[in-house]
Amino acid sequence: MSFDFTVKPIGQLVIPTVVRPEPEAVQAAVATQLPAPQSVSATASGAGSNAIASNAAKVGADTISRQVIFDQAAAAMVYVSVDESTAEVVNQYPESWQLKARAYFREQDQSKLQQRAGPIPTNRIV
C-alpha cells in the first residue's frame, strides 16, 4: 500500500485573457488635436510633480529649524520642526496628544508601583 500524497500537474496552466470595456465617458469623449507648442507630454522619470514639492521645501528650508527635545513627563524623545519667522511648530513627532497619553499612562504605572511598595494587602481569616 502506497501513501504518496504528492500532487502532480497535468497539462499546462491556462490563463484567460481579460478584456475590459472602455467606460462610457471615454467612448463619448471628443477627440482633441492641439498644435505642438500647446501639447503636453509626460516626463520620462515621472519626477515632475515631486520637483515642485522639493522646490517649495528648499525655499522655506532656511526658515525652519529642527530640534530634538526630551519630554520628561512622557519619557520620550520629541522631534520638532519650527518655523523661525513665525515661531510656529510645523511638524512634530510624536504628536502632542500622544505625548499626553504617554505621560498619563506613565503616571498611572508609577502610582501603582508606589502603592505596591508598602505591605501587600491580604485577607486572612483565622
Backbone torsions as a table, in degrees:
resi	resn	phi	psi	omega
1	MET	NA	134.7	-174.8
2	SER	-109.0	138.4	176.0
3	PHE	-113.4	60.4	-178.4
4	ASP	-94.5	106.9	-177.4
5	PHE	-104.9	19.0	-179.7
6	THR	-77.0	143.1	178.6
7	VAL	-99.5	123.6	-177.5
8	LYS	-109.9	127.7	-179.4
9	PRO	-69.5	145.6	178.1
10	ILE	-119.9	122.1	178.8
11	GLY	77.4	-165.7	-178.6
12	GLN	-107.4	158.6	179.3
13	LEU	-75.1	133.1	-179.9
14	VAL	-110.8	120.7	178.9
15	ILE	-109.4	115.3	-179.4
16	PRO	-72.9	145.2	176.8
17	THR	-84.1	139.5	-179.0
18	VAL	-105.4	124.4	178.3
19	VAL	-109.8	116.2	-179.7
20	ARG	-99.2	127.6	178.2
21	PRO	-73.2	152.1	178.2
22	GLU	-72.7	143.6	176.9
23	PRO	-63.6	159.9	-178.6
24	GLU	-62.4	-34.8	-179.3
25	ALA	-62.9	-36.3	179.8
26	VAL	-72.2	-39.0	-179.3
27	GLN	-67.3	-35.0	-177.2
28	ALA	-89.8	-1.1	-177.1
29	ALA	-70.3	150.2	178.9
30	VAL	-92.6	131.1	179.0
31	ALA	-70.7	138.4	-179.9
32	THR	-116.2	146.8	175.8
33	GLN	-127.2	112.3	178.8
34	LEU	-105.3	145.4	172.9
35	PRO	-66.7	157.3	-174.7
36	ALA	-54.1	-41.2	-179.3
37	PRO	-67.2	-22.6	-178.2
38	GLN	-98.6	-4.3	-177.6
39	SER	-80.3	158.5	-179.1
40	VAL	-121.3	135.6	176.6
41	SER	-124.9	150.3	-179.7
42	ALA	-74.6	149.5	176.5
43	THR	-76.4	152.2	-177.4
44	ALA	-69.4	-39.1	-176.5
45	SER	-87.5	-16.4	-179.3
46	GLY	74.8	17.4	-176.7
47	ALA	-97.6	11.4	-177.6
48	GLY	-63.6	-42.3	-179.4
49	SER	-71.3	-32.7	178.7
50	ASN	-72.8	-26.2	-179.6
51	ALA	-65.6	-37.4	178.9
52	ILE	-65.2	-43.9	179.8
53	ALA	-66.1	-39.6	-179.5
54	SER	-69.9	-35.2	176.3
55	ASN	-66.2	-39.7	178.2
56	ALA	-65.0	-36.5	178.4
57	ALA	-68.7	-36.4	179.7
58	LYS	-69.1	-35.0	-179.6
59	VAL	-65.8	-42.8	-177.8
60	GLY	-91.8	-0.1	-175.3
61	ALA	-68.3	-28.6	-177.5
62	ASP	-74.7	-17.4	179.7
63	THR	-100.1	-0.1	-178.5
64	ILE	-105.3	127.4	175.7
65	SER	-109.6	143.9	-179.7
66	ARG	-110.6	134.5	-176.2
67	GLN	-132.2	152.0	172.7
68	VAL	-120.3	123.5	-175.4
69	ILE	-124.2	142.5	174.6
70	PHE	-99.3	117.4	178.2
71	ASP	-88.3	112.2	-175.4
72	GLN	-70.9	-35.9	-178.9
73	ALA	-64.9	-39.6	-179.3
74	ALA	-93.3	-11.1	-176.4
75	ALA	54.4	51.8	-177.6
76	ALA	-143.9	152.0	174.2
77	MET	-83.0	137.8	-178.4
78	VAL	-120.8	127.3	178.6
79	TYR	-103.2	120.2	-172.6
80	VAL	-126.7	136.7	171.0
81	SER	-111.7	122.2	-175.6
82	VAL	-120.2	133.5	174.3
83	ASP	-78.5	116.4	-175.1
84	GLU	-69.3	-29.8	-177.7
85	SER	-72.0	-33.7	-178.7
86	THR	-112.0	-7.8	-178.5
87	ALA	60.0	31.3	177.3
88	GLU	-101.5	147.7	176.9
89	VAL	-78.1	120.9	-179.9
90	VAL	-86.0	-45.0	-177.4
91	ASN	-147.5	143.5	179.1
92	GLN	-146.1	135.2	175.3
93	TYR	-137.0	128.5	-9.9
94	PRO	-69.3	159.8	-176.5
95	GLU	-71.2	165.6	-173.7
96	SER	-62.9	-37.3	180.0
97	TRP	-67.2	-31.5	177.5
98	GLN	-70.3	-38.2	177.9
99	LEU	-65.3	-40.7	178.1
100	LYS	-63.7	-40.5	179.0
101	ALA	-66.1	-42.4	178.3
102	ARG	-63.0	-41.9	179.2
103	ALA	-63.9	-41.0	180.0
104	TYR	-62.9	-49.7	-177.8
105	PHE	-68.5	-32.4	177.1
106	ARG	-66.7	-40.6	177.6
107	GLU	-65.1	-38.5	177.3
108	GLN	-62.7	-43.7	179.5
109	ASP	-64.4	-40.9	-179.8
110	GLN	-67.0	-37.8	179.4
111	SER	-67.3	-34.6	177.2
112	LYS	-67.4	-38.3	179.0
113	LEU	-67.2	-36.7	178.7
114	GLN	-68.2	-35.5	177.7
115	GLN	-68.1	-33.8	-179.2
116	ARG	-76.3	-16.1	-176.9
117	ALA	-66.0	-28.8	179.5
118	GLY	-79.1	-166.2	178.5
119	PRO	-66.3	145.7	-178.7
120	ILE	-78.4	122.2	-179.1
121	PRO	-73.0	128.9	177.5
122	THR	-135.2	155.3	176.0
123	ASN	-100.2	119.1	178.9
124	ARG	-121.0	121.0	177.3
125	ILE	-111.1	123.7	-178.0
126	VAL	-109.0	NA	NA
